[in-house]
Structures are given as C-alpha cells and as structure tokens.
Amino acid sequence: IVQVPMQVGDFSLEPGEYVFGYKRKTPDSITLTFYRASSGDQVGEVEAFRNKKSSMVRTLLIQPAAGGKGTIQIGRFIFDYRLA
C-alpha cells in the first residue's frame, strides 16, 4: 500500500495498492515488476542488486525515507525509492 506518491526507478507509484513479482536476472540482481492490485496492470520494473553493505537476508524490509530517499530490501537484494 502506497500512501504518498513515490518514485521507484524510472516510474511513479501514486497512492494505492500494488503487488509485485520478481525474477532472477543475474546472480547479483533481480528484476521486480510492479502491478496495480485491483486490475493487474503492469506499472513498471526496477532492478534490485545484491546488498553489499550487509549479509542479512530479509523477507521484506522497507527503510523509512530520510531526506526524501529510502531503500527497500527483498531477500538479499536492495533498491532505492524517493518520495515524490
């Protein structure tokens, strides 16, 4: 659930409900695809890379935005987001 507009990669997520899926791209990256939960329409894709700062594996960890920027970690892969 997105409560405020945010930028992920080169696409925006407006307030609403989303689901995502992912697939392995390389041994060190995955591609996440975001969809609108209500319709299943694809919104966009972002590449997440292996988190080299930590060896912790998290199911899902959303770091709160500090200064308008934050990170989302899925497993051992991480990507950035920005508040719009």
BALOBA-1460 file (C-alpha; in Angstrom, 3 decimals):
// residues 84
<rec num="1" residu="i" x="0.000" y="0.000" z="0.000"/>
<rec num="2" residu="v" x="1.469" y="3.330" z="-1.071"/>
<rec num="3" residu="q" x="0.198" y="6.262" z="0.983"/>
<rec num="4" residu="v" x="2.143" y="9.110" z="-0.667"/>
<rec num="5" residu="p" x="3.465" y="9.448" z="-4.226"/>
<rec num="6" residu="m" x="6.871" y="7.834" z="-4.676"/>
<rec num="7" residu="q" x="9.408" y="7.276" z="-7.435"/>
<rec num="8" residu="v" x="10.851" y="3.792" z="-7.976"/>
<rec num="9" residu="g" x="13.431" y="3.539" z="-10.744"/>
<rec num="10" residu="d" x="12.000" y="5.428" z="-13.716"/>
<rec num="11" residu="f" x="8.308" y="5.122" z="-12.781"/>
<rec num="12" residu="s" x="5.982" y="6.632" z="-10.185"/>
<rec num="13" residu="l" x="3.650" y="4.931" z="-7.751"/>
<rec num="14" residu="e" x="0.646" y="7.041" z="-6.849"/>
<rec num="15" residu="p" x="-1.250" y="6.350" z="-3.607"/>
<rec num="16" residu="g" x="-2.960" y="2.986" z="-3.912"/>
<rec num="17" residu="e" x="-2.472" y="-0.754" z="-3.630"/>
<rec num="18" residu="y" x="0.215" y="-2.622" z="-5.577"/>
<rec num="19" residu="v" x="1.637" y="-6.098" z="-5.805"/>
<rec num="20" residu="f" x="4.995" y="-7.113" z="-7.209"/>
<rec num="21" residu="g" x="6.739" y="-10.139" z="-8.578"/>
<rec num="22" residu="y" x="10.396" y="-10.747" z="-9.228"/>
<rec num="23" residu="k" x="12.697" y="-12.968" z="-11.220"/>
<rec num="24" residu="r" x="16.428" y="-13.531" z="-11.151"/>
<rec num="25" residu="k" x="18.289" y="-11.548" z="-13.784"/>
<rec num="26" residu="t" x="21.897" y="-12.348" z="-12.850"/>
<rec num="27" residu="p" x="23.489" y="-13.989" z="-9.797"/>
<rec num="28" residu="d" x="23.734" y="-10.480" z="-8.300"/>
<rec num="29" residu="s" x="20.420" y="-8.925" z="-9.379"/>
<rec num="30" residu="i" x="16.681" y="-9.438" z="-9.728"/>
<rec num="31" residu="t" x="14.063" y="-7.592" z="-11.754"/>
<rec num="32" residu="l" x="10.967" y="-6.532" z="-9.810"/>
<rec num="33" residu="t" x="7.757" y="-5.849" z="-11.687"/>
<rec num="34" residu="f" x="5.030" y="-3.774" z="-10.002"/>
<rec num="35" residu="y" x="1.316" y="-4.209" z="-10.810"/>
<rec num="36" residu="r" x="-1.869" y="-2.426" z="-9.713"/>
<rec num="37" residu="a" x="-3.533" y="-4.782" z="-7.236"/>
<rec num="38" residu="s" x="-7.072" y="-4.002" z="-8.422"/>
<rec num="39" residu="s" x="-6.519" y="-4.685" z="-12.134"/>
<rec num="40" residu="g" x="-3.200" y="-6.485" z="-12.537"/>
<rec num="41" residu="d" x="-1.994" y="-3.760" z="-14.938"/>
<rec num="42" residu="q" x="1.802" y="-3.500" z="-15.029"/>
<rec num="43" residu="v" x="3.123" y="-0.212" z="-13.658"/>
<rec num="44" residu="g" x="6.884" y="-0.596" z="-14.115"/>
<rec num="45" residu="e" x="10.076" y="-2.522" z="-13.447"/>
<rec num="46" residu="v" x="13.157" y="-1.859" z="-11.359"/>
<rec num="47" residu="e" x="16.373" y="-3.803" z="-10.964"/>
<rec num="48" residu="a" x="17.498" y="-4.655" z="-7.431"/>
<rec num="49" residu="f" x="21.107" y="-5.568" z="-6.699"/>
<rec num="50" residu="r" x="22.712" y="-7.733" z="-4.029"/>
<rec num="51" residu="n" x="23.152" y="-5.692" z="-0.856"/>
<rec num="52" residu="k" x="26.917" y="-5.468" z="-0.415"/>
<rec num="53" residu="k" x="26.654" y="-3.413" z="2.797"/>
<rec num="54" residu="s" x="25.056" y="-6.256" z="4.752"/>
<rec num="55" residu="s" x="24.888" y="-10.028" z="4.573"/>
<rec num="56" residu="m" x="21.463" y="-10.085" z="6.266"/>
<rec num="57" residu="v" x="18.684" y="-11.694" z="4.237"/>
<rec num="58" residu="r" x="15.287" y="-10.079" z="4.849"/>
<rec num="59" residu="t" x="11.926" y="-11.214" z="3.575"/>
<rec num="60" residu="l" x="10.904" y="-7.580" z="3.114"/>
<rec num="61" residu="l" x="12.487" y="-4.540" z="4.733"/>
<rec num="62" residu="i" x="11.321" y="-1.033" z="3.879"/>
<rec num="63" residu="q" x="13.667" y="1.571" z="5.313"/>
<rec num="64" residu="p" x="11.840" y="4.818" z="6.113"/>
<rec num="65" residu="a" x="12.721" y="7.699" z="3.843"/>
<rec num="66" residu="a" x="15.311" y="10.098" z="5.248"/>
<rec num="67" residu="g" x="15.670" y="13.315" z="3.303"/>
<rec num="68" residu="g" x="13.124" y="12.000" z="0.809"/>
<rec num="69" residu="k" x="15.108" y="8.833" z="-0.047"/>
<rec num="70" residu="g" x="14.858" y="5.284" z="1.245"/>
<rec num="71" residu="t" x="15.587" y="1.679" z="0.350"/>
<rec num="72" residu="i" x="13.581" y="-1.499" z="0.004"/>
<rec num="73" residu="q" x="15.255" y="-4.862" z="0.558"/>
<rec num="74" residu="i" x="13.795" y="-8.151" z="-0.676"/>
<rec num="75" residu="g" x="15.836" y="-11.181" z="0.322"/>
<rec num="76" residu="r" x="19.425" y="-10.059" z="-0.185"/>
<rec num="77" residu="f" x="18.550" y="-7.585" z="-2.949"/>
<rec num="78" residu="i" x="18.035" y="-3.858" z="-2.472"/>
<rec num="79" residu="f" x="16.796" y="-0.871" z="-4.475"/>
<rec num="80" residu="d" x="16.184" y="2.814" z="-3.818"/>
<rec num="81" residu="y" x="12.977" y="4.822" z="-3.790"/>
<rec num="82" residu="r" x="12.208" y="8.528" z="-3.436"/>
<rec num="83" residu="l" x="9.210" y="10.368" z="-2.134"/>
<rec num="84" residu="a" x="7.713" y="12.499" z="-4.906"/>
